[in-house]
Amino acid sequence: MNILVCLKQILDPEIPARDFRVVAAKREAERGSASLVTNIFCENALETALQFRERAGGTKITVLSYGQPSAEDSLRKALAMKADAAALVVNDGNTNPDPLTVARVLAAANAKLGTFDLIMVGREAGDWGAGQTGGLLAEMLELPCVSFVDSIESVGGKLHLKRQTDTGWETLAAEPPVVVTVTNDEHNVPRIPKVRDVMMSYRQPLTQWTLDELGINADEARAGNTYYDVAELAIPQKETRCEFVSGDTLDEKVEAFARRIIEVTGAM
């Protein structure tokens, strides 16, 4: 079985609030001192794929990312976690492509890489949280899509997909090929690669393509989304003020305090 896992590199969502900055004019987060990490839900997808291979065997796992050149780090980490192959579509323009553009790029790269029985993406990205890429990618590939999956089993030539719902759990049987979006669960916490495997990952080949090589109009991809717009992005500002009431006695202070409350709230 061939599995494709799509990864996204994002700003570390664990950055302390005091270090988080927003570029208001661009309506996006500023890199600043934040490190770049693999989206946790994408890592959950990769871990789920690795566990599936360990149980079923005979499985090849390819990881794919559409991002800045720095996304190579996420792919190298995936190779260190024992993915078999990696490919990067270099995004040298728009730093925040919309989900539809991402789906188009991933679909084109999928066709370039070959045929896959199972395509896995994280349920959403940890930066914008749109949660649309998986469904849009399935639509591009004309494949069924199962969302919020957290474990996969191979039973009688079918894939049994366990997924979360609002009321509990359900298991769906699907004929490959299929697209799944993976959510987090206590059983798919990403493993930590060994130091030796991390070092060895940088000796493994990494396929790279430009948008032009995939037959995608680079100017259109760099132009940004065409079906929604971020109206404003800002960090909420919290202001606090403190006033001290005065009085020579406790009764005078209480009376002044009550009077001030009435003035502020407009109470009768």
N, C-alpha and C positions, 0 to 999 in steps of 0.2 A: 504493500500500500504506500502511496506517495502522499505526504502531508505538506501543505504550505502554511506557514505561520507568518502573519504580517505583524511587524513591530513598528512602534512609533517612539521617537526620542522626544522628550519634553523637558521643560524646566523642572527641577526637583520640587515637588509639591510640599516637601517637608521643610522648605526654607523658612527660617524664623520670620514672623510677620514684620518685625522691625527692619528686615533687610529687603522686603518685597517692594518693588517699585513698578510704576506704570508709566508708559509713554503715552500721555493723553492724546497727542496729535496723531499717533499711529494706532491708537486704541489697542495696544498690546502690552504684555508684560515685558519688562526690561530684564535682560540677562543679568547684569550686575554681578554680584558675588555668587549667584545661584549656580549650582552644577547642573549638568545635563544627565538625565537618567532615562532608562527605558520605562515606558508607561507600565505601571504595575499590572494592569489587566492584560496587556500583551504578554507579560512574563507569566501570568497565570495560564494563558493560552499555550505558551511554549511548554510549561511544566506539565500541563495536561497531555500535550502531544508526546512528551518524553515518557510519561507514565504509561500511556497507551502502547508505545513501542516496546517498553519493558515487559508488558503483559502479552502482547500479541506477536511481537517479533516480526522480522521481514518487512520493516517499515523504514522508509527514507524520509527525513525531515529537512525541508528547505526553509530558510528564513528570508524574508523580503522586507525592505523598508524603502519608503519614499521620503527623503529628507535632505537636510544639509549634509555636507561632507562629514561632519562630526558624527552622523548617525552610524558611521562605520564602527564606532565604539560599541554601540548596542548590538550590532551584528557579530562583532568579535566576542562579546560576552556570551551570546547565544551559541556560538561555535564552542566556546569553552564549556558550556553546559551540555555539550555533545550533540548539537544540531549537526547535520551532515554537510550542508552547503548553504551559502549565503549570497544574496544579491542586493545591490543598492541602486536605486534610481535617484540620481543626484538632482536635488532641487536647489538651483542656484539663484532663485529669484524670490518669490513670495514666501516669507517665513511662516505664514499661517494659511496654507491652502485650505479651501473649504472641503467638506467631506465628499462632495460630488467629484471635484477634481482629483482628490486622492483615490477614489474608487475607480475612476477612469484610468489613472496611471497604474494602479495595482492590477486591473484587468488586463491592460496591455502587457505588463510584465509577466503576468501569469501565462499568457499566450506564448510569450517568448521562452519561458522556462520549460514549458511542456504541459502534460496532463496531470492533474492531481485528483485524488479521490476525496480528499478532505481539505478544506480551506478554513483556517482558523484566524479570527481577529479578537482583540479585546472588546469587551462589551461597550466601552467608551474610553476616551482619552482623559487622562488626569488633569489636563490643562483647561480645555474648553468644555469637555463633557457632553459633546453633541450626541454621541451614540448612534450615528447614522451610517458610518462607513460600511459596516458589515452588510446591512440590508441593501445599500446601494450597489455594493460589489456583487452581491448575489443577483441583483437585477441585471447588471451589466453582463454577467456570465450566463444568465438565464438558468440559474440553479435555485433549488429551494434553500431557505435560510431558517435555522433554528437558533433562537436567541437565549441568552442567560444559561448556557450549558456550563456545568462544572465537572463532569466526568463522562468518559466515553468508553464503551466496551464493544468488542466485535463479537457478534453472535450470529452464527449461521450465514455469514456473508453480508449481514446487515450491521449497521452501526446503531447501538442503543445509546441514546443521548439523554442523560439525566439533567433536568433543568429546574430552576427555581421558578415558582409562580407566586402570586399574591396569597394563595391559600395553602401552599405547601410545595410538594414535589411532584413531578411527572416524568415518565420515561417514554421517549418517542423512538420508534424504529425507522431508520432512514436508509434508503438505497444510495450508495455513493454514485456520483459525486454530490457533495452537499457543502454549504457554507454554514459555519457556526460562529456565534459570538460567545465568548467565554467570560464568565464572571468569577469573582474570587470565592474561595471556599477553604476551609481548614485543611482540606486534602490536596490542594494544588498551590500551596505556598512555594514560590520559586526556590529551587536549590541553590546553594552557594558553590560556584565552581572552585576547584582546587587551583592553587597558584600555578602548578605545572601546566594544567590545562589552559589557563589564561595565557601563559607564555606561548604554548604551542598553537593557540588560536591565531596568533599573528603570523604564523608560517603557512597557514592554510589560504588557498586562493579565495578571492572575493570578486565576484562578477559585478561590474559597474556599467550602467547605461546612462546616457543623457535622454532627455525627453525626445529630442529629434530622432535618436536611434530607435525609439519605440513608436515613431510615427505620430507623436503628439505635438500639436502646435505649442511651442514653448511660450510664445507671447500670450496666448490665451490662458495658459496655466499660470503664468506670472501675474496676470491681471487681477487675480483674486476672484472671490465668489460672485456669482451673478444672480443668486436667488434669495439672499438675505444680507443684511448689513448690520454691523454692530453700531448702534446709535451713539453709545458713550461707554467708556470704561474708566472707572476711577476707584480709588480706595476710599471707603466710607470714613468720614471725619467725625470723631466723637468729641464733643466739647462739654466740659463740666465747669460749673461755677459754684462757688461756696460763699454764703453770706453769714455773718455772725450778728445775731440780734443783741442789743445792749439794754441794760436796765440796772437799777441799783439793787433791786430785790428780785427774788425768784418770780413773784407774781408779775412784776413789770416785764420780765423777760418772756414769760409765757404769753402775756397780753401782746407784746410786740411781735412775738413769733406767730401768733394766731392772725394778727392784723396783716403781717407780711404774706401769709399763705392766701388770705382773701384777696390781696392786691395782685398776687401772681396768677391765681387760678380764676379770678373773677367770680368767686363764690359769693352768694348772698348771705 
